[in-house]
Amino acid sequence: MNAQTGGALSVQGVRAYEAARAGVEWATYQILDPRQAINGAGTTPPACFASPSTPTLPGELAQFSLTVSCTRYPGNSASPNYYEEASRRVAVYDVISTATQGTPGAAEYIERQIQVRIEQCKDPNAASPGYVCQ
């Protein structure tokens, strides 16, 4: 019985990891916004998405609760709200994605967390609308 339970928890652990990874991918898209459909065009890196966010997961991953948080450096209220490197404007984002299932403290509780750092660069001298750093 214990081997079966351990195997089932291992599978759920992998699913929880994939759910947390999906949260990181979602956050990366929100920040980098390759089509500029979310943040629009601009010469400075965007603010964080509403944080924390709880994106919905599809399929087997829907059984997990997902929380994704974002912290931007420098903060959006700073002046200027970017680091300048050779006339390019850079912001750094710390993203934490946590997938959970069950009740904390219970034997069946599963949690996986992934933390990443994302850098976004805008070049005000580049072509609009992207102002992409080359």
N, C-alpha and C positions, 0 to 999 in steps of 0.2 A: 504494500500500500504506500509506504513512504517513497519508494522509487517512482511510482506513478505520480504522486503529488509533486515530487521534486522535478520530474520531467515537465509536468504541466506548468509549474512556476517558471522553469527555464524558458519555455515557449512564450509565456506571458512577459517575461523580462525582455526578450528580443522584440516582441511587439511594442512594449513600452518604449524601448530605445528608438524604434522606427517612428513611433508617434512623436517623440521629442525631436527627432531629426526632421520630421515633416514641419514641426513648428519653426525650426531654424530656417528651413527653406522658405517658408511663408514669410518670415521676418526679413530675410535677405531680399526677397522680391519687393517687399514694401519699402525698404530703404533704398535699394539701387534703382528700382522703378525703371527698367530699361525702355519702356515705351512712353514714359512720362505721363501715364494715364492716371496715376494716383496723386503724385505731388506736383504735376505740371512742370513746365519748363522754368528754369531759373538759374541764376548765376551762383547761388550758394546751395550747399547740401541741405536736404530737407530736415524737418524735425522728426523725432521718433513718431511711430504710429501710437495710437492711444494705448497706454501701458498701465496695467497689464491687459492683454487681450486674450480672448479665449476662442481661437479659431475652431471650427467644426471639422472633425476628421471623418473620412469616408470608410466604408466597409468594416473590416475587422478592427480597425483602429478606433472606430466610433465608440467603443466601450471604455476608452480612456478619457479622462479629463485633461485638457491641455491648457496650460497657462504660459504665455510668452510675454516677457518684459523687455523693455529697451531703455537704456540710458545713453544719452548723447553727450559727447565731449568735443568742444566746450558746449555748455548748455545753450539752448535756443535763445534764452534771454540775455546771454553774454553779449558784449559789444567789443569787437566783432564776434559773431557766433560761428567762427571757423578759425582754423589755423591757416596761416598763409605760408606757402612754400613756392618760391619762384613765380609769384603772381597767381598761383593756383590756390583754390580754397578747399580745404580738407576738413572733414569732420569724422570722428571715430564713434562707433556705436558698440556698446556692450549689450549683447542679447543673451537672455537666459530662457531656455525652453524646458518646461517640466511637464512630464506626462505621468499621471497617477491613475490607479484603479484600486478600489477597496477602501477600507477604513484604516487610518494610521494605527499601528500597534497590533493589528490583526495579522495572523500568520499568512494570510493570502494577499496582504498589501504589497503592491508593486509600485515603484517609483523610479523613473530614470530622468536625469537632468543633463542637458548639454548647454555649455556656455561657449559663445563665439564672439570674436571681435571683428567688426566690419568697418572698412574705410570707404568713404565716398568722397570723390574729388570732382570739383567743377572748375572749369577754366573760363573766366569771364571774357577772355580774348578769343575763345574758340567760336565756331559757328553755332548759331542758334538753330533750333530751339534746345539742342542737347547740352551745349557748353561742355562737351566731353573732354576730359583730360587725355592727352595722347601720350 
